Amino acid sequence: MNASALPRYIDEKEYCAIRGCKVGTARNERWRGAGPPVYRIGGRQVRYKFSEVIAWIENFKVEPREGAR
């Protein structure tokens, strides 16, 4: 299998850098069941699938109102 065909997973710090939030915010979201899906590796390591993070962020897109500048 080609390595470039594999999904990319990112750690908590990279997720927070993309999202512009603090690690504590990400942890709070996970505890509440909010945010993008999370994958646990070895019980403690948290990973996010990059494509799911981008899709989750895009769900918050706001279209400009008609007639607005």
N, C-alpha and C positions, 0 to 999 in steps of 0.2 A: 504494500500500500504506500502511496506517495505521502510523505510527511506533510506536504502543503495541503493535502485533502483533509487532514485531521482538523477538528475544531480547535480553536485557540481558547485556552482557559487563562484567566488572570487572577491574581491574588487580591486580597482585601485592599491593600495600599494602592494598587494600580486602579482598582475599581473606584476608590475614593478620589484619586487624581482625575480620572475621566469625568466623574460625576460632580466634582467640586464640593465634596463633603468631608467631614471628619470621620475617622474610624469609628468613634463612638456612635455617630449617627447611623452608620451602616449596621453596626451590631444591634442597635435599638430596633431598626427596621426588621432585621432577621428575627428578633425576639417576638415582634408583633406580627410576623408573617407577611410583611409588606416588602416591596422592592422586587427586583428580578430573582429568578430561581437561584438557589445556592447549592453547591455540591461540596460535600464534606469528604475529605481524603484522610484516611487514617484516623477518623474520629474527631480531630481538632482542626486540621487545616481546611480553610474555607477557600473555595474557588468559584468564580463566576464564568459562565461561557460568554465570551466577548460578544458574539452575535445576539445573544439574549439581552445583554446589557444595553446594546444599541437599540434594539427593538423596544425595550422597556422605556428608554428615554424618549424615543420617537412617539410614544403614546401620549406624551404631554405637549405635543405640537399644538400651537394656538394659531388658528387662521385669522388674518386681519379682517375686521368688520368691513362690510361694504361701505365705501365712501370715506373710509379712514385713510389718513396719509401715512 
